[in-house]
């Protein structure tokens, strides 16, 4: 379990995290959403020990991330940052082998090689294992980085904007892979996303931030409401139900709503198939 307690941080005089506290569920996929400057990436960097906060603590199970040893943390937690440029000309398999460094220190054992091959298989990268990273498409390269993270074989995976620079097809494929990793491998995955619809479709849990604070968290159904999204993003976002999934329509201010039912808000009136009037039940959610 990831537990954040009263974490605050500033850049110069600007407060970017203000007394943040939350507990993230185990074995689920959690998306952190919010506008630019909300503090999403900074929070992820604090949890992953890339940044030391001015105050507060973060625990990964029983480990305090600021005081635990490097090996203990890297065997429990894997991190993929936004900027993954590597100056060395590496092949895919060379990159994935880096995931085993916390265990092998560069001297790979048969067990390390087995886990590297499993990660390549899981990401469908065996045909590209000997190809250089600069010879891959953007989607293939991102899969190679995810394979490195999986080869590290940690319980917790943190990803900062893993859909950055991916087109719609590759973004969808990447989210499907992460969803599988949570469901099939039992990984606890926490990622920063800008697209609320990907968060709604693939997440078990959503944390919404604004101005350095967690203002609301809950299930996609609880978060994907017009009043909640207005508070998070300071804009009016229509929410529409499509085959049981709530999607936000936000390509322009006051975007018209196309065919299909609007997701009911608390207190809204709808009608069942038999014509009976029904009032939407209020979701159990509190906006800070």
C-alpha angles and dihedrals in degrees: 000000000000112000123186116192124193095321117181130174139170137197103214101314097335115105109222098168121031118192093315115189128172144134119225120212121248122243094014139103112249123189123201111209137177143115124296110290094022092124099253099132092039090054091049090049091052092049091049093047094243087121127035109220122227089237141358135051139257124205128195100199101305096343123102101216093213096053104029119100122263094247093050092052097043091052091052102036134039122192134196116190129204095252109056101163113149117193095203117085101244134175120230093255091049090054094048090050089062086071089070095054095100087062106030103029087216097313103102119208126204087263090055092051090049092054092046090053091047091053091049090049093048092053094041091241102129092103088056100040095114096039119107117248092241088058093060131089118249092259094048091048092052090050089053090056090048089050089054089052092049091048088058085067099211128158092231128051123188120193126184109209097328090179093060111134093001122127123231095272095048092042090055091046091049093051090048090053092049091048089052091049090056095044102038103029099034094236122162104226126192119181140171113232135179096192109080092193093060087047090051095047100045109024132093091195134021127201114197120201135191130175094353096310136100100238099175141358134180145105120327089257091055095046100040095076127119095238094047095047091048089056092047101043103022092233137097109257121183112222117210130186114230115181091329096314121109115226130187119226107206111137090122136009110276092009112191117245117241129209116316135064123295114239106258118248124212108286094014117135120233134162129236123228090269090054096253115148115243131187115214113246115240113253118239097248136124124203112211 
